Amino acid sequence: MKKIILALIAITNFQFSLAQESKTTIVPTYTPAEQEVIQLSKQKWQWMADKDVEKLAPLFDDKSKFVHMSGTWKKDEELDIIKTGRIWYKEAKIHDVAIELFGKTAIVWNRITLDAIVRGSEVVTEFTVTEVYQKRGKEWKLLDLTFSSVRDTHQLQK
C-alpha cells in the first residue's frame, strides 16, 4: 500500500511539473507578415523614444489618429508633440504582443509599461496600446494608435 501511495505521489508530481513546464515554454509562432508588423511596431516605439519624427512621419498615414488619456489628435499634432517633447516616450517596455491580420489590415495589441515625461512630469503607466496598420504596396502605414490604461495584471488574449 505504501508503494502505491508513493507511486501515485510521484506520478502526480511528474504530471504537475510537465504542466508547469508547458505553460512557460509556449511561444506563439507568427507568420512572416505578422513578424514584419510586430518588428515595425517595436521600431516605432524606439523612434518615438528617440523623438525621430523623420522616421515616424512616413509611417503615420496622413489621416491617422492618436488617442491618448488627455485627448485625440491627428498626425501633425502627434509629430509636433513628439518633436517638442510635450510627451517624451522615454521607454515602452513591451510585456506582451498579440496580432491579427485581416487582408491588408493588421491590428497589433501591445501590453506595455510606458516611462514618459508628460508636460514636464515623469510618469510610469501600464497600457494596452492598439495599433492599426494597413499595407500599401510594400509599406505598412499606421492608421490608429490608441492607449488604454490597464492594471499591470492585464493580459492579452491570443
DSSP file with accessible surface (Angstrom, degrees, kcal/mol):
  #  RESIDUE AA STRUCTURE BP1 BP2  ACC     N-H-->O    O-->H-N    N-H-->O    O-->H-N    TCO  KAPPA ALPHA  PHI   PSI    X-CA   Y-CA   Z-CA
    1    1 A M     >        0   0  167      0, 0.0     4,-2.2     0, 0.0     5,-0.2   0.000 360.0 360.0 360.0 -41.2    0.0    0.0    0.0
    2    2 A K  H  >  +     0   0  172      1,-0.2     4,-2.4     2,-0.2     5,-0.2   0.894 360.0  50.9 -60.8 -40.5    2.9    2.3    0.9
    3    3 A K  H  > S+     0   0  178      1,-0.2     4,-2.4     2,-0.2    -1,-0.2   0.886 108.7  51.5 -66.4 -37.1    4.4    1.7   -2.5
    4    4 A I  H  > S+     0   0  104      2,-0.2     4,-2.6     1,-0.2    -2,-0.2   0.934 110.8  47.6 -65.8 -44.5    1.2    2.5   -4.3
    5    5 A I  H  X S+     0   0   86     -4,-2.2     4,-2.4     1,-0.2    -2,-0.2   0.936 113.1  48.3 -63.5 -44.4    0.8    5.8   -2.5
    6    6 A L  H  X S+     0   0  108     -4,-2.4     4,-2.4     1,-0.2    -1,-0.2   0.903 111.5  50.6 -63.6 -38.4    4.4    6.8   -3.2
    7    7 A A  H  X S+     0   0   50     -4,-2.4     4,-2.6     2,-0.2    -2,-0.2   0.921 110.2  49.5 -64.8 -42.6    3.9    5.9   -6.9
    8    8 A L  H  X S+     0   0  100     -4,-2.6     4,-2.6     2,-0.2    -2,-0.2   0.909 111.4  49.1 -62.8 -42.2    0.8    8.0   -7.1
    9    9 A I  H  X S+     0   0   87     -4,-2.4     4,-2.7     2,-0.2     5,-0.2   0.930 111.7  49.2 -62.9 -43.4    2.5   10.9   -5.5
   10   10 A A  H  X S+     0   0   59     -4,-2.4     4,-2.4     2,-0.2    -2,-0.2   0.925 112.5  47.2 -63.1 -43.7    5.5   10.6   -7.9
   11   11 A I  H  X S+     0   0   91     -4,-2.6     4,-2.8     2,-0.2     5,-0.2   0.934 112.8  49.2 -64.4 -43.9    3.2   10.4  -10.9
   12   12 A T  H  X S+     0   0   80     -4,-2.6     4,-2.6     1,-0.2    -2,-0.2   0.933 112.2  47.7 -61.9 -44.9    1.2   13.4   -9.7
   13   13 A N  H  X S+     0   0  102     -4,-2.7     4,-2.5     2,-0.2    -1,-0.2   0.905 112.3  50.0 -62.9 -40.0    4.4   15.5   -9.1
   14   14 A F  H  X S+     0   0  126     -4,-2.4     4,-2.2    -5,-0.2    -2,-0.2   0.942 112.1  46.7 -64.5 -45.8    5.7   14.5  -12.5
   15   15 A Q  H  X S+     0   0  120     -4,-2.8     4,-2.5     1,-0.2    -2,-0.2   0.907 112.2  51.4 -63.4 -40.1    2.4   15.5  -14.3
   16   16 A F  H  X S+     0   0  123     -4,-2.6     4,-2.5    -5,-0.2    -1,-0.2   0.932 109.5  49.5 -62.8 -43.0    2.4   18.8  -12.4
   17   17 A S  H  X S+     0   0   55     -4,-2.5     4,-2.4     1,-0.2    -1,-0.2   0.896 111.1  49.7 -66.8 -35.9    5.9   19.6  -13.4
   18   18 A L  H  X S+     0   0   82     -4,-2.2     4,-2.7     2,-0.2    -1,-0.2   0.925 110.8  50.0 -65.7 -41.7    5.2   18.8  -17.0
   19   19 A A  H  X S+     0   0   42     -4,-2.5     4,-1.7     1,-0.2    -2,-0.2   0.920 112.3  47.0 -63.0 -42.6    2.1   21.1  -16.9
   20   20 A Q  H  X S+     0   0   75     -4,-2.5     4,-1.4     2,-0.2    -1,-0.2   0.920 112.4  50.2 -65.3 -41.5    4.1   23.9  -15.3
   21   21 A E  H  X S+     0   0  116     -4,-2.4     4,-1.3     1,-0.2     3,-0.3   0.926 108.6  51.3 -64.0 -42.4    6.8   23.5  -17.9
   22   22 A S  H  X S+     0   0   58     -4,-2.7     4,-0.7     1,-0.2    -1,-0.2   0.866 106.3  55.5 -67.4 -31.6    4.4   23.5  -20.9
   23   23 A K  H  < S+     0   0  147     -4,-1.7     3,-0.3     1,-0.2    -1,-0.2   0.877 112.4  42.1 -66.0 -35.3    2.8   26.8  -19.6
   24   24 A T  H  < S+     0   0  113     -4,-1.4    -1,-0.2    -3,-0.3    -2,-0.2   0.656 113.7  50.6 -89.2 -13.1    6.2   28.6  -19.5
   25   25 A T  H  < S+     0   0   86     -4,-1.3     2,-0.5    -3,-0.2    -1,-0.2   0.444  75.3 114.4-106.1   0.3    7.5   27.2  -22.8
   26   26 A I     <  -     0   0  131     -4,-0.7    -4,-0.0    -3,-0.3    -3,-0.0  -0.597  42.4-179.4 -74.2 119.9    4.6   28.0  -25.1
   27   27 A V        -     0   0  111     -2,-0.5    -2,-0.0     0, 0.0    -3,-0.0  -0.985  27.3-120.6-121.5 125.6    5.8   30.6  -27.6
   28   28 A P        -     0   0   55      0, 0.0     2,-0.4     0, 0.0    -2,-0.0  -0.358  22.0-138.7 -64.7 145.5    3.5   32.0  -30.2
   29   29 A T        -     0   0  132     -2,-0.0     2,-0.4     0, 0.0     0, 0.0  -0.886  18.2-158.5-105.0 136.7    4.5   31.5  -33.8
   30   30 A Y        -     0   0   62     -2,-0.4     0, 0.0     1,-0.0     0, 0.0  -0.889  16.7-118.8-116.0 147.3    4.0   34.3  -36.2
   31   31 A T     >  -     0   0   66     -2,-0.4     4,-2.9     1,-0.1     5,-0.2  -0.316  39.0-102.5 -70.6 163.6    3.7   34.4  -40.0
   32   32 A P  H  > S+     0   0  106      0, 0.0     4,-2.3     0, 0.0     5,-0.1   0.901 124.8  50.9 -56.7 -39.2    6.3   36.4  -41.8
   33   33 A A  H  > S+     0   0   37      2,-0.2     4,-2.0     1,-0.2     5,-0.2   0.920 110.8  48.2 -65.4 -41.7    3.8   39.2  -42.4
   34   34 A E  H  > S+     0   0   35      1,-0.2     4,-2.7     2,-0.2     5,-0.2   0.929 111.1  50.8 -63.3 -42.7    2.9   39.2  -38.6
   35   35 A Q  H  X S+     0   0  110     -4,-2.9     4,-2.6     1,-0.2     5,-0.2   0.898 107.9  53.9 -61.1 -39.6    6.6   39.3  -37.7
   36   36 A E  H  X S+     0   0   83     -4,-2.3     4,-2.2    -5,-0.2    -1,-0.2   0.926 112.0  43.1 -61.7 -44.9    7.1   42.3  -40.1
   37   37 A V  H  X S+     0   0    0     -4,-2.0     4,-2.7     2,-0.2    -2,-0.2   0.912 113.0  51.9 -70.6 -40.4    4.4   44.3  -38.5
   38   38 A I  H  X S+     0   0   16     -4,-2.7     4,-2.3     2,-0.2    -2,-0.2   0.929 111.6  47.6 -61.5 -42.3    5.5   43.4  -34.9
   39   39 A Q  H  X S+     0   0  101     -4,-2.6     4,-2.6    -5,-0.2    -1,-0.2   0.917 111.0  51.0 -64.7 -41.2    9.0   44.5  -35.7
   40   40 A L  H  X S+     0   0   27     -4,-2.2     4,-2.5    -5,-0.2    -2,-0.2   0.916 108.8  51.8 -62.2 -41.0    7.7   47.7  -37.3
   41   41 A S  H  X S+     0   0    0     -4,-2.7     4,-1.9     1,-0.2    -2,-0.2   0.925 110.1  48.5 -61.6 -44.2    5.7   48.4  -34.1
   42   42 A K  H  X S+     0   0   97     -4,-2.3     4,-1.7     1,-0.2    -1,-0.2   0.911 111.0  50.6 -62.0 -43.2    8.8   47.8  -32.0
   43   43 A Q  H  X S+     0   0   79     -4,-2.6     4,-2.9     1,-0.2     5,-0.2   0.905 106.0  56.6 -60.4 -40.8   10.8   50.2  -34.2
   44   44 A K  H  X S+     0   0    0     -4,-2.5     4,-2.5     1,-0.2    -1,-0.2   0.917 104.3  52.1 -57.8 -43.6    8.1   52.8  -33.9
   45   45 A W  H  X S+     0   0   11     -4,-1.9     4,-2.2     1,-0.2    -1,-0.2   0.908 111.8  47.0 -60.2 -39.7    8.4   52.7  -30.1
   46   46 A Q  H  X S+     0   0  105     -4,-1.7     4,-2.5     2,-0.2    -2,-0.2   0.918 110.8  50.6 -68.3 -42.7   12.1   53.3  -30.4
   47   47 A W  H  <>S+     0   0   43     -4,-2.9     5,-2.8     2,-0.2     4,-0.3   0.886 110.6  50.4 -61.6 -37.5   11.7   56.1  -32.9
   48   48 A M  H ><5S+     0   0    0     -4,-2.5     3,-1.1    -5,-0.2    41,-0.5   0.924 110.8  48.7 -66.0 -42.5    9.2   57.7  -30.5
   49   49 A A  H 3<5S+     0   0   13     -4,-2.2    -2,-0.2     1,-0.3    -1,-0.2   0.893 113.8  46.6 -62.8 -38.3   11.7   57.4  -27.7
   50   50 A D  T 3<5S-     0   0   95     -4,-2.5    -1,-0.3    -5,-0.1    -2,-0.2   0.449 108.3-126.9 -80.9  -3.9   14.4   58.9  -29.9
   51   51 A K  T < 5 +     0   0   82     -3,-1.1     2,-1.6    -4,-0.3    -3,-0.2   0.843  50.3 163.4  57.1  37.3   12.0   61.7  -31.0
   52   52 A D    >>< +     0   0   41     -5,-2.8     4,-1.7     1,-0.2     3,-0.9  -0.578   9.8 165.2 -90.1  78.2   12.8   60.7  -34.6
   53   53 A V  H 3>  +     0   0   20     -2,-1.6     4,-2.6     1,-0.2    -1,-0.2   0.735  68.9  69.3 -68.7 -20.4   10.0   62.4  -36.4
   54   54 A E  H 34 S+     0   0  154      1,-0.2    -1,-0.2     2,-0.2    -2,-0.1   0.857 108.1  36.5 -65.1 -34.6   11.8   61.9  -39.7
   55   55 A K  H <> S+     0   0  108     -3,-0.9     4,-0.6     2,-0.1    -2,-0.2   0.793 118.4  50.9 -85.6 -30.8   11.2   58.2  -39.5
   56   56 A L  H >X S+     0   0    0     -4,-1.7     4,-2.4     1,-0.2     3,-0.6   0.874  96.6  68.6 -74.3 -37.1    7.8   58.4  -37.9
   57   57 A A  H 3< S+     0   0   30     -4,-2.6    -1,-0.2     1,-0.3    -2,-0.1   0.899 102.5  42.5 -54.5 -47.7    6.3   60.9  -40.5
   58   58 A P  H 34 S+     0   0   72      0, 0.0    -1,-0.3     0, 0.0    -2,-0.2   0.786 113.2  55.1 -72.8 -21.5    6.3   58.4  -43.4
   59   59 A L  H << S+     0   0   12     -4,-0.6    83,-2.8    -3,-0.6     2,-0.4   0.897  94.9  76.2 -73.2 -40.7    4.9   55.6  -41.1
   60   60 A F  E  < S-a  142   0A   0     -4,-2.4    83,-0.2    81,-0.2    81,-0.0  -0.594  86.6-126.1 -76.6 124.8    1.9   57.7  -39.9
   61   61 A D  E >   -     0   0A  20     81,-2.5     3,-2.0    -2,-0.4    14,-0.2  -0.340  23.3-115.2 -63.0 149.0   -0.9   57.9  -42.5
   62   62 A D  E 3  S+     0   0A 126      1,-0.3    13,-0.3    -4,-0.1    14,-0.2   0.785 118.3  42.1 -60.1 -26.3   -1.9   61.5  -43.3
   63   63 A K  E 3  S+     0   0A 172     11,-0.1    -1,-0.3    12,-0.1    -2,-0.1   0.238  87.9 137.0-102.4  12.3   -5.3   60.8  -41.8
   64   64 A S  E <   -     0   0A   0     -3,-2.0    11,-0.9    78,-0.2     2,-0.3  -0.193  40.7-147.2 -62.8 152.8   -4.0   58.8  -38.8
   65   65 A K  E     -aB 144  74A  90     78,-1.9    80,-1.9     9,-0.2     2,-0.5  -0.931   6.3-157.7-123.5 148.3   -5.5   59.3  -35.3
   66   66 A F  E     -aB 145  73A   0      7,-2.8     7,-2.0    -2,-0.3     2,-0.6  -0.987   6.1-162.0-128.8 118.6   -3.8   59.1  -31.9
   67   67 A V  E     +aB 146  72A  40     78,-2.7    80,-2.7    -2,-0.5     5,-0.2  -0.911  18.9 168.5-109.0 115.2   -6.0   58.5  -28.8
   68   68 A H  E >   - B   0  71A  23      3,-3.2     3,-0.6    -2,-0.6    -2,-0.0  -0.615  51.3 -98.3-114.1 177.1   -4.3   59.4  -25.5
   69   69 A M  T 3  S+     0   0  130      1,-0.2     3,-0.1    -2,-0.2    -1,-0.0   0.810 124.0  41.6 -66.6 -27.3   -5.6   59.8  -22.0
   70   70 A S  T 3  S-     0   0   71      1,-0.2     2,-0.3     0, 0.0    -1,-0.2   0.412 126.2 -43.4-104.2   0.5   -5.8   63.5  -22.4
   71   71 A G  E <   -B   68   0A  25     -3,-0.6    -3,-3.2     2,-0.0     2,-0.4  -0.940  51.0 -93.4 161.3 178.9   -7.2   63.8  -25.9
   72   72 A T  E     +B   67   0A  85     -2,-0.3     2,-0.3    -5,-0.2    -5,-0.2  -0.982  42.5 157.3-126.8 135.5   -7.4   62.7  -29.6
   73   73 A W  E     -B   66   0A  30     -7,-2.0    -7,-2.8    -2,-0.4     2,-0.1  -0.916  31.5-105.6-149.9 177.9   -5.4   64.3  -32.4
   74   74 A K  E  >  -B   65   0A 121     -2,-0.3     4,-2.3    -9,-0.2     3,-0.3  -0.338  46.9 -78.2-104.3-175.7   -4.1   63.6  -35.9
   75   75 A K  H  > S+     0   0   23    -11,-0.9     4,-2.8   -13,-0.3     5,-0.2   0.862 121.5  50.8 -51.7 -54.1   -0.7   63.0  -37.4
   76   76 A D  H  > S+     0   0  130    -14,-0.2     4,-2.1     1,-0.2    -1,-0.2   0.897 113.1  45.7 -59.9 -40.9    0.7   66.6  -37.5
   77   77 A E  H  > S+     0   0   89     -3,-0.3     4,-2.8     2,-0.2    -1,-0.2   0.913 111.9  51.7 -69.7 -39.3   -0.1   67.2  -33.8
   78   78 A E  H  X S+     0   0    0     -4,-2.3     4,-2.3     1,-0.2    -2,-0.2   0.939 111.1  47.7 -61.4 -44.7    1.3   63.8  -32.7
   79   79 A L  H  X S+     0   0   22     -4,-2.8     4,-3.0     1,-0.2    -1,-0.2   0.910 112.8  49.0 -62.7 -39.8    4.6   64.5  -34.6
   80   80 A D  H  X S+     0   0   73     -4,-2.1     4,-2.8    -5,-0.2     6,-0.3   0.907 109.4  52.2 -65.7 -40.7    4.8   68.0  -33.0
   81   81 A I  H  X>S+     0   0    5     -4,-2.8     6,-1.2     2,-0.2     5,-1.0   0.912 114.5  43.1 -60.6 -42.3    4.1   66.6  -29.6
   82   82 A I  H  <5S+     0   0    1     -4,-2.3     3,-0.4    -5,-0.2    -2,-0.2   0.943 115.0  48.7 -69.0 -47.2    7.0   64.1  -30.1
   83   83 A K  H  <5S+     0   0  141     -4,-3.0    -2,-0.2     1,-0.2    -1,-0.2   0.906 116.7  40.9 -60.9 -44.8    9.3   66.7  -31.6
   84   84 A T  H  <5S-     0   0   78     -4,-2.8    -1,-0.2    -5,-0.2    -2,-0.2   0.617 108.2-122.1 -81.6 -13.3    8.8   69.3  -28.9
   85   85 A G  T  <5 +     0   0   18     -4,-0.9    35,-0.3    -3,-0.4     3,-0.3   0.627  67.2 138.8  81.8  13.2    8.9   66.8  -26.1
   86   86 A R  S   <S+     0   0  101     -5,-1.0    33,-2.6    -6,-0.3     2,-0.4   0.888  90.6  20.1 -56.5 -36.9    5.4   67.7  -24.7
   87   87 A I  E    S-C  118   0A  17     -6,-1.2     2,-0.7    31,-0.2    -1,-0.3  -0.982  80.8-168.7-126.1 120.6    5.2   63.9  -24.4
   88   88 A W  E     -C  117   0A  92     29,-2.6     2,-1.9    -2,-0.4    29,-1.8  -0.939  12.1-153.5-109.1 109.9    8.6   62.2  -24.4
   89   89 A Y  E     +C  116   0A   4     -2,-0.7    27,-0.2   -41,-0.5     3,-0.2  -0.594  22.3 175.1 -79.3  78.7    8.0   58.4  -24.8
   90   90 A K  E     -     0   0A  71     -2,-1.9     2,-0.3    25,-0.6    -1,-0.2   0.913  62.5  -9.9 -58.3 -48.4   11.3   57.6  -23.0
   91   91 A E  E     -C  115   0A  98     24,-2.1    24,-3.0    -3,-0.2     2,-0.7  -0.926  50.7-159.0-157.9 130.0   10.8   53.8  -23.0
   92   92 A A  E     -C  114   0A  20     -2,-0.3     2,-0.8    22,-0.2    22,-0.2  -0.944  16.2-156.9-107.2 107.8    8.0   51.4  -23.8
   93   93 A K  E     -C  113   0A  85     20,-2.9    20,-1.9    -2,-0.7     2,-0.6  -0.796  13.4-147.3 -85.9 111.1    8.7   48.1  -22.0
   94   94 A I  E     +C  112   0A  56     -2,-0.8    18,-0.2    18,-0.2     3,-0.1  -0.709  26.5 169.3 -86.5 121.1    6.7   45.6  -24.1
   95   95 A H  E     +     0   0A  87     16,-3.2     2,-0.3    -2,-0.6    17,-0.2   0.721  65.9   5.8 -98.3 -29.9    5.4   42.7  -22.0
   96   96 A D  E     -C  111   0A  32     15,-1.2    15,-2.5     2,-0.0     2,-0.4  -0.989  58.3-161.9-158.2 145.8    3.0   41.0  -24.4
   97   97 A V  E     +C  110   0A  15     -2,-0.3     2,-0.3    13,-0.2    13,-0.2  -0.999   6.8 178.9-136.0 137.4    2.0   41.3  -28.0
   98   98 A A  E     -C  109   0A   7     11,-2.2    11,-2.9    -2,-0.4     2,-0.3  -0.977   9.7-174.5-131.8 148.1   -1.0   40.0  -29.9
   99   99 A I  E     -C  108   0A  12     -2,-0.3     2,-0.4     9,-0.2     9,-0.2  -0.998  11.4-172.0-144.3 144.6   -1.6   40.5  -33.6
  100  100 A E  E     -C  107   0A  91      7,-2.0     7,-2.6    -2,-0.3     2,-0.4  -0.998  12.3-151.6-134.3 135.6   -4.4   39.7  -36.1
  101  101 A L  E     -C  106   0A  52     -2,-0.4     2,-0.4     5,-0.2     5,-0.2  -0.916  11.2-177.8-107.4 135.9   -4.2   40.2  -39.9
  102  102 A F  E >   -C  105   0A 116      3,-3.5     3,-1.8    -2,-0.4     2,-0.3  -0.835  64.5 -69.1-129.8  86.7   -7.4   40.9  -41.9
  103  103 A G  T 3  S-     0   0   76     -2,-0.4    -1,-0.1     1,-0.3    31,-0.0  -0.466 119.9  -8.7  64.8-119.5   -6.3   41.0  -45.5
  104  104 A K  T 3  S+     0   0  140     -2,-0.3    31,-3.3    -3,-0.1     2,-0.4   0.240 122.9  88.3 -94.3  13.2   -4.1   44.2  -45.9
  105  105 A T  E <   -CD 102 134A  39     -3,-1.8    -3,-3.5    29,-0.2     2,-0.4  -0.936  55.4-170.4-114.8 135.6   -5.0   45.4  -42.4
  106  106 A A  E     -CD 101 133A   0     27,-2.7    27,-3.2    -2,-0.4     2,-0.5  -0.982   7.0-161.3-124.3 136.0   -3.1   44.4  -39.2
  107  107 A I  E     -CD 100 132A  38     -7,-2.6    -7,-2.0    -2,-0.4     2,-0.4  -0.983  11.0-169.3-115.9 126.4   -4.2   45.1  -35.6
  108  108 A V  E     -CD  99 131A   0     23,-2.9    23,-2.9    -2,-0.5     2,-0.5  -0.952   7.1-163.8-116.7 132.5   -1.4   44.9  -33.0
  109  109 A W  E     -CD  98 130A  70    -11,-2.9   -11,-2.2    -2,-0.4     2,-0.5  -0.981   9.0-173.9-114.7 122.1   -2.1   45.0  -29.3
  110  110 A N  E     -CD  97 129A   2     19,-2.4    19,-3.1    -2,-0.5     2,-0.7  -0.978  15.7-152.6-114.1 127.2    1.0   45.7  -27.1
  111  111 A R  E     +CD  96 128A  39    -15,-2.5   -16,-3.2    -2,-0.5   -15,-1.2  -0.905  37.5 167.0 -94.8 118.1    0.8   45.5  -23.3
  112  112 A I  E     -CD  94 127A   0     15,-3.0    15,-2.5    -2,-0.7     2,-0.5  -0.873  45.7-136.2-131.4 160.1    3.4   48.0  -22.2
  113  113 A T  E     -CD  93 126A  12    -20,-1.9   -20,-2.9    -2,-0.3     2,-0.6  -0.996  33.7-154.2-109.4 118.6    4.8   49.9  -19.2
  114  114 A L  E     -CD  92 125A  10     11,-3.1    11,-2.0    -2,-0.5     2,-0.6  -0.872  11.7-164.5-102.1 119.6    5.4   53.4  -20.6
  115  115 A D  E     +CD  91 124A  20    -24,-3.0   -24,-2.1    -2,-0.6   -25,-0.6  -0.926  33.3 154.7 -94.8 119.4    8.0   55.5  -18.9
  116  116 A A  E     -CD  89 123A   2      7,-2.7     7,-3.0    -2,-0.6     2,-0.5  -0.940  48.4-129.6-144.1 162.5    7.4   59.1  -20.2
  117  117 A I  E     -CD  88 122A  35    -29,-1.8   -29,-2.6    -2,-0.3     2,-0.5  -0.988  29.7-173.2-111.8 118.2    7.7   62.7  -19.5
  118  118 A V  E >  S-CD  87 121A  35      3,-3.0     3,-2.1    -2,-0.5   -31,-0.2  -0.969  70.3 -25.6-119.1 114.8    4.3   64.4  -19.9
  119  119 A R  T 3  S-     0   0  175    -33,-2.6    -1,-0.2    -2,-0.5   -33,-0.1   0.885 129.2 -46.9  48.9  43.3    4.3   68.2  -19.6
  120  120 A G  T 3  S+     0   0   69    -35,-0.3     2,-0.4   -34,-0.2    -1,-0.3   0.341 117.2 108.5  88.0  -7.2    7.4   68.1  -17.5
  121  121 A S  E <   -D  118   0A  75     -3,-2.1    -3,-3.0     2,-0.0     2,-0.4  -0.884  66.9-128.2-108.5 134.2    6.3   65.4  -15.1
  122  122 A E  E     +D  117   0A 122     -2,-0.4     2,-0.3    -5,-0.2    -5,-0.2  -0.627  34.7 178.0 -78.9 131.0    7.8   61.9  -15.1
  123  123 A V  E     -D  116   0A  50     -7,-3.0    -7,-2.7    -2,-0.4     2,-0.4  -0.974  23.6-159.9-134.6 148.3    5.1   59.2  -15.3
  124  124 A V  E     +D  115   0A  91     -2,-0.3     2,-0.4    -9,-0.2    -9,-0.2  -0.993  25.0 173.3-126.9 120.2    5.0   55.4  -15.5
  125  125 A T  E     -D  114   0A  34    -11,-2.0   -11,-3.1    -2,-0.4     2,-0.5  -0.985  30.9-131.7-135.1 140.5    1.8   53.9  -16.8
  126  126 A E  E     +D  113   0A  43     -2,-0.4    24,-1.8    24,-0.3     2,-0.3  -0.781  39.2 169.7 -87.2 129.4    0.5   50.5  -17.7
  127  127 A F  E     -DE 112 149A  12    -15,-2.5   -15,-3.0    -2,-0.5     2,-0.5  -0.974  38.8-145.7-135.6 153.0   -1.2   50.5  -21.1
  128  128 A T  E     -DE 111 148A  10     20,-2.6    20,-2.2    -2,-0.3     2,-0.5  -0.995  31.5-158.3-106.7 124.1   -2.6   48.2  -23.7
  129  129 A V  E     -DE 110 147A   0    -19,-3.1   -19,-2.4    -2,-0.5     2,-0.5  -0.921   5.1-155.4-108.6 126.8   -1.9   50.0  -26.9
  130  130 A T  E     -DE 109 146A  31     16,-2.6    16,-2.6    -2,-0.5     2,-0.4  -0.899  12.9-174.2-102.0 126.0   -4.0   49.2  -30.0
  131  131 A E  E     -DE 108 145A   0    -23,-2.9   -23,-2.9    -2,-0.5     2,-0.5  -0.982   9.1-159.6-122.2 133.0   -2.3   49.9  -33.3
  132  132 A V  E     -DE 107 144A  32     12,-2.4    11,-3.6    -2,-0.4    12,-1.3  -0.960  14.0-178.2-114.8 125.3   -4.0   49.6  -36.7
  133  133 A Y  E     -DE 106 142A   0    -27,-3.2   -27,-2.7    -2,-0.5     2,-0.4  -0.898  11.9-158.5-119.7 152.1   -1.8   49.3  -39.8
  134  134 A Q  E     -DE 105 141A  62      7,-2.2     7,-2.4    -2,-0.3     2,-0.4  -0.999  19.7-127.6-131.7 133.4   -2.7   49.0  -43.5
  135  135 A K  E     - E   0 140A  51    -31,-3.3     2,-0.5    -2,-0.4     5,-0.2  -0.664  26.0-178.9 -80.7 126.1   -0.4   47.5  -46.2
  136  136 A R  E >   - E   0 139A  97      3,-3.8     3,-2.1    -2,-0.4     2,-0.4  -0.941  64.7 -49.3-127.6 106.0    0.0   49.9  -49.1
  137  137 A G  T 3  S-     0   0   65     -2,-0.5    -2,-0.0     1,-0.3     0, 0.0  -0.552 123.4 -23.8  66.5-118.8    2.2   48.4  -51.8
  138  138 A K  T 3  S+     0   0  190     -2,-0.4     2,-0.3    -3,-0.1    -1,-0.3   0.428 125.5  81.7-101.5  -1.4    5.3   47.2  -49.9
  139  139 A E  E <   - E   0 136A 120     -3,-2.1    -3,-3.8    -5,-0.0     2,-0.4  -0.789  67.7-137.4-109.8 151.1    4.8   49.5  -46.9
  140  140 A W  E     - E   0 135A  20     -2,-0.3     2,-0.4    -5,-0.2    -5,-0.2  -0.857  18.0-157.5-100.0 138.4    2.7   49.5  -43.8
  141  141 A K  E     - E   0 134A  41     -7,-2.4    -7,-2.2    -2,-0.4     2,-0.6  -0.957  16.5-128.0-115.9 135.0    1.0   52.7  -42.7
  142  142 A L  E     +aE  60 133A   0    -83,-2.8   -81,-2.5    -2,-0.4    -9,-0.3  -0.723  29.5 173.0 -81.2 121.6   -0.1   53.3  -39.1
  143  143 A L  E     +     0   0A  44    -11,-3.6   -78,-1.9    -2,-0.6     2,-0.3   0.743  63.6  10.1 -97.8 -32.4   -3.8   54.4  -39.2
  144  144 A D  E     -aE  65 132A  40    -12,-1.3   -12,-2.4   -80,-0.2     2,-0.4  -0.994  48.7-173.2-152.8 142.3   -4.5   54.5  -35.5
  145  145 A L  E     -aE  66 131A   0    -80,-1.9   -78,-2.7    -2,-0.3     2,-0.5  -0.963  16.7-178.8-137.5 116.1   -2.7   54.3  -32.1
  146  146 A T  E     -aE  67 130A  32    -16,-2.6   -16,-2.6    -2,-0.4     2,-0.5  -0.980  15.6-150.4-124.2 125.4   -4.9   54.1  -29.0
  147  147 A F  E     - E   0 129A  13    -80,-2.7     2,-0.5    -2,-0.5   -18,-0.2  -0.818  11.7-172.5 -92.7 127.7   -3.7   54.0  -25.4
  148  148 A S  E     - E   0 128A  53    -20,-2.2   -20,-2.6    -2,-0.5     2,-0.2  -0.984  22.7-131.6-119.9 119.1   -5.9   52.2  -22.9
  149  149 A S  E     + E   0 127A  74     -2,-0.5     2,-0.3   -22,-0.2   -22,-0.2  -0.518  38.5 166.8 -69.7 131.1   -4.9   52.4  -19.3
  150  150 A V        -     0   0   31    -24,-1.8   -24,-0.3    -2,-0.2     2,-0.1  -0.895  38.4 -93.1-138.4 168.4   -4.9   49.0  -17.6
  151  151 A R    >   -     0   0  195     -2,-0.3     3,-1.8     1,-0.1   -26,-0.0  -0.470  39.5-112.1 -77.3 159.6   -3.7   47.3  -14.5
  152  152 A D  T 3  S+     0   0  107      1,-0.3    -1,-0.1    -2,-0.1   -25,-0.1   0.651 117.7  61.2 -70.0  -9.2   -0.3   45.6  -14.6
  153  153 A T  T 3  S+     0   0  102      2,-0.1    -1,-0.3     0, 0.0    -2,-0.0   0.498  76.5 121.6 -92.0  -4.3   -2.1   42.2  -14.2
  154  154 A H    <   -     0   0   71     -3,-1.8     2,-0.4     1,-0.0    -4,-0.1  -0.317  46.3-162.4 -59.6 137.9   -4.0   42.8  -17.5
  155  155 A Q        -     0   0  154    -27,-0.0     2,-0.4   -59,-0.0    -2,-0.1  -0.966  15.0-125.4-127.0 145.4   -3.3   40.0  -20.1
  156  156 A L        -     0   0   23     -2,-0.4     2,-0.4   -47,-0.1   -59,-0.1  -0.696  21.0-130.0 -86.2 137.5   -3.9   39.9  -23.8
  157  157 A Q              0   0  181     -2,-0.4    -1,-0.0   -59,-0.0     0, 0.0  -0.730 360.0 360.0 -81.6 132.1   -6.0   37.1  -25.3
  158  158 A K              0   0  136     -2,-0.4   -60,-0.1   -60,-0.1    -1,-0.0  -0.758 360.0 360.0-112.3 360.0   -4.1   35.5  -28.2
